[in-house]
């Protein structure tokens, strides 16, 4: 290393150490206005940030990546044809958002405890399901029937809640982690009984409005049931706001949106090993959040959605990284409509996706007319991101290493 490079390295290191010691972690974005900072001003190496971006965009499915430290954007990148206002679709990242509403209802006294029986709120659970608690639901250990398709067939129904209500028990609650979409769909009905309001209204009033998130879609089925297990459309920056809310212990400016107690409860290691999903990496789970790293160095929790949607939260180091895949923003409402395509569910999930895509590409079915639904085309389906998952997680952790 020549003298110039050594001096530059030493200067960068000193700057990073200074700002990591004295960085202001009280900053919050206002409306759509974020402070943009160079990484070194927040105690992070630009080289490390660029490595993370390069890894993320080595997958051509990547639409957007936003990297935040101390509440400020230290880097963001968008694929050609997309920008900071482009929507992604969350898929199962939404599970974490609607789970937060349970925490808020506990804070407000509308729900007594995570250990309440679901049957305390839903009369139709006064059967073989009567011992299942809200905690069992949120930790994905309810013991409800668990087919190989993980109830993704529910997505093709006109009435998702009716489907969820009819799912019975397979095993005792609390014994085994099983990623079951029905668990999350039931949350909306619990919230309706506990508060008198639907989950989308609660999400708007209790989270989106305080965070000044204004451009979004909260998808519902044909019967008006909120899809609390999936499907919130918004920008990568706005997904990052939700991550920042959890990183800041439920605070937003001077308002406690979610209690720190519930955030602390969420950011614990409940299931330390989960069955492999999309990646061979070891991951954990707690209260509708995934855990991608949990050690003395850092604890990285994340929302996770089908095809490669993620918001990673390193609460101890005040780091948020959001990555979403390519999604065609849709202007035809937020109520699902399947038409003739509802019969595809009998083909099996993977076949239904393939056939559906083929019908859309051929023009036999028109999105927005014959079908209304969030859809991820093949160009938005991750491959390399999953293959490099462990390296990407280590790169996120590396942002906070001296």
N, C-alpha and C positions, 0 to 999 in steps of 0.2 A: 504494500500500500504506500503510495507516494505521500509527501508531506502535506500537500493540499487536501487529499482525501482524508488523511488522519485528522487534520484540523477541522474539516467539515463534519466528520463523524463525531468528534468531541463536542463541537458546538451544538449539534443536533441532540446529542445525549443530554447536555446540560439544560437545554431548553425543555426537553421532554421531562426531565426530573423536576424542573422548576414548576411547570404547569401541572404536573401530576400531583404535586404537593399543595399548590395554591388554587387549583381549578375551582370555579364556581359551579356547584352542582344544584343551584336553586333555579336555574333558567328553565322556562317552559315556553314552547312555541305559542304564538297567538294567531288565531284563525289559520290561514295557510302560509303565514310568514314564519320561517325558520331562520335562526342565525346560522350562517355558513362559516365554518372555521377550517383553517388548515389543520391537519392532524397534529402537528408538533405543538400547536397552541393548547391542545388538550392532552398533551403528554403521550401522544401516540406517534409511532414512526410511519411516515408516508409509504415507505417501502413495504411495511407489513400490510397496510391497507390495500395497496396496489396488488399485492400477492393474493389477498382475499378476493378482490374483484376479478382478477385473472382466473382464479379457480372457479368462481361462480359463472363467469361468462365462457368458460371452456365448454359449457353445456349450451347448445344453441337454443334450447327451450327458454332460457332466462330472458325475462322481460325487463325486470327492474331489480336493482340492489341499492339499498340505502344503509349507510353506516353512521351511527350516532354515538357520540361520547359526550357525557355531561350535558345531555339534552340538545346538543348542537350537531348539525350534519357535518361530518368531517369528510364525507365522500358519498357520491351517488352516481349511478351509471344506468343508462337506459338503452335498450336495443333500438336499432333503426326503426323509425315509425312510431316510437313511444316516447313519453315525456313524464314529467312529475305529476301531471294530472290524469294520466292514463290509469284506468281501473284494472285491477286484477280481480279474480274471484277466489274467495278464501277456501272453498271446500271445507274441510274439517277444522281449519283454524277457528271457525266460528264456534266450535264447541267450547273453547276457552273463554270466549266473550260472553256467551250465555251462562256459563258456569259462574262468571263474576256476578251476575244478577242474583244468583242464590246467596252469595256472600253479602251483597248489599241488603237483601231482604232479611238476612239474619241480623245485620247491623241495625236495621229499622224495627226489629221485633216482629216482623210479619211471619218469619220462620224462626222457630225456637233454636234449632241446632242442626248441625250436619248429621247428628245421630238420630234425628226424628225418623220415624217410619214413613215411607212414601204413602202408606195407607192412611196416615193422619191427614193427608191432603187429597188423595185420590181414592174414592170409595171402591172403584173397580179393582184396587189392589188388595182388598180385604178377602183374599183367597189364598192360594198356595204361595203368593208373592208377599204376604203380609209382613214377613220379617225383614224385607229389604229396606235398607235405610238410604237416605240421601247421600251419605258418604259412600255406600256401596255403589250407587249409581255413578257418582263423580269419579270414583277410583276404578271404574270399569271392572267391578267384581260383584255384580248383582246376582250372578248365577242364572240369568235369563237364558232361554234357549239361544244357542249360538251356532247357526249353520255356517257352512264354509264360505258363503257369500257375505257374511258379517252383516246381514240385513241391508246390503246395498240395493237389493230389489225394492226396498221401500221407496227409493228415489224415483221409481217409475210409476208410483201409485198416484191416483187423483186425490186420495185422502191418506196422508202419511200417518196422521194420528190414529186413525181407525186401525191401520196396520199395526202400529206400535202397541195399542191397547190389547191386541189379541195375542201377543207374544208371552208364552208361559215360562215356567221355571224348568231348568235343566239340572241344577245342582244347588247346594246351599250357598248363600251369599257370603262374601268375604274370603273365600278360599282360593280363588284363582282369578288372575287378570285375563279378561277377554274383551277385546276392542269391539264393542257392540253399539252400533248406531242407534238402536232403540233406546238405550240408556239416556242418550242426549235428547232424543225427540220427546221423551216423557217430561223433561225439565220444563218445557213450555207450559204443559198442563198444570204442573205443580205451581209455577209462578202465577198462572191465571187464578187458581183457587186461592193462593196466599195473598195476592195483591188486588185482584179484581181487574187486572190489566193484562193484555197480551204481551208476549215477550218482546216483540218488535217495538211496541210503544215504550216499554220499560227501558229497553236498550237506548232508544232515542233520548228519553227524558233523563235517564240516570247516568249515562256515559257519553253518548255522542254529542249532546248539546253542551255539557260542561267542557268537553274537550274541543269544542268548536269544529267538529267534523260535520261538513255540510253536504258533501257529494258522496252518495252511497246508495246501495240497494240492499234491502233485507228481504230475501226471497221467501215466498209463501207458496203453499200448494193450492190446487184448484178450489179447495174448500175453505181457504183463508187461514189454514194452520201455519204458524211460523215454523220454518225449517230450522229448528234450534240445534240440529246436528251438522249443519252445513250452510254455506252459500250466503256470504256477505261480500258484496262488491264494493271496493274502494281503492284508493291509490296506495302505493307502497309507503308513501309518507304518512298517510293516515293509519295504516296498519301499525306503523312504527309508533304513532302516538299511543296506541293501546299497549304496546310493549313498554313505552316509557312510563305509563301509568303504573304498571306493575313494578318496574324498576325503582320507582319513587315511592314505594310502599303505599300505593293507593292515593297519594296526594296529587292534586293538580293546582298549581299556584298555591293559594292559601285555603283550598277546600279539600276535605277528606272525602273522596269519592267512594273508595272501598277501604274498610278498616285495615290497618296494618296487621291486626291479628289474623284476618282472613288471608292476607297475602303471605304472612309467615306460615300459616297452615298449608297453603298451596305449595309454597316453595320448600317442601320437605321431600325426602326420598321415601316413598311408600312402596312401590314395586321397583326393586333395583334392577331386575332383568325382565324384559318383556319379549314376547315372541318377535322374531325378525319381521319387519314390515318395510319393504322398499329398499332397505339397507341392511347389511350384515352387522352394522355397528351395535354395540351394547347400549341399550337405552332403558331409562326408567320411566315412571309415570306417577302423577299425583294430581288429584282433583281436576282432571281434564287438561292437564299440561304434561307434555313430554319432558324428559330429563336427558340431555345429551352428554352432559359432563357433570360429575359430582365428586369433587375431591378438595384437598386443601388449597389447591391453586385457584380454582374457580368452580362455580356452580352455574352451569348454563342450562336454563329451562327454555322451552320453546313451544309455541303453537305449531301445528303441523297440519297440512292439507294435501289431499290427493294430487298427484302429478308434480309435487315439488314446491308447495307454498310453505313458507316458514317466516316466523319472527322469533329470533333468538334473543334472550334476555340474560345478561350477566349482571345481576342486581348489585352484587358487591362492588363491581368495577364501573357501574353506570354505563354499560355498553348495550346498545341495541343494534341488531342487524336484521333487516328484512329482505327477503328474496322471494319474488313471485314470478310465475311463468307467463308466457304469451297468451293473451286473452283478448278477444275481440269485443270491445265495449258495445253493449246492447242498449237500444233506445226504445224497446217495446214493453216496458213495464217490469214488474217484479213478482208477478203471479205466474206460477208454472202452468203450462198447458202442454199436454202430450199428444192429443189427438190419436191417430192410428199407431203412433210409435210406442204407446203404452204397452202394446202386446210384445214388444221386444224383450221385456223382462223375462219371458219364458225361455229365451235363448241363452240365458246365463249372462252375467254382468259383462265379462270381457267380450263376448260375442255381440251383446247388445250395443256396446260402445263402437265396435268395428262396423256393425251393420248400420248403426245410426250415422256414423261419420260418412259412410259410403253413400247413403241416401241423401245426405245434405250436399256432399260434393257433386253428386250426379244431378242435383236439381230436382230430384223426385220429391224431396221434402224441403220446404222453405223455412228457415229460422225466422221467427218473428210473426209468421202467419200460421203454418202448420204445427210448429213447435215453438214454445216459449220456455226457455230454461237456461240457466248458466251452462255453458258447454266449453270444454277445453279440447281444442283440435289437436291433432297429432304433433303439430309443431310446438305445442306448449307442454308436451309430456316429457318429463325429465328422464335422463339416463345417466349422463356423466356426473351430475350433481350427487346422485345417490352413490355412485361408485366411489366418489372422492369424499364421501360424507365425513369420515373420521379426520381426514386432512383439513377439511373446511372447518370442522369444530375446533381443531387444534389451532388453526389460523385465527379464529375468533378469540380464543383464549390468549393467543400470542400478542394480540393488540394491547393487552394489559401487562405483559411481561417487560421488565426493565432490560 
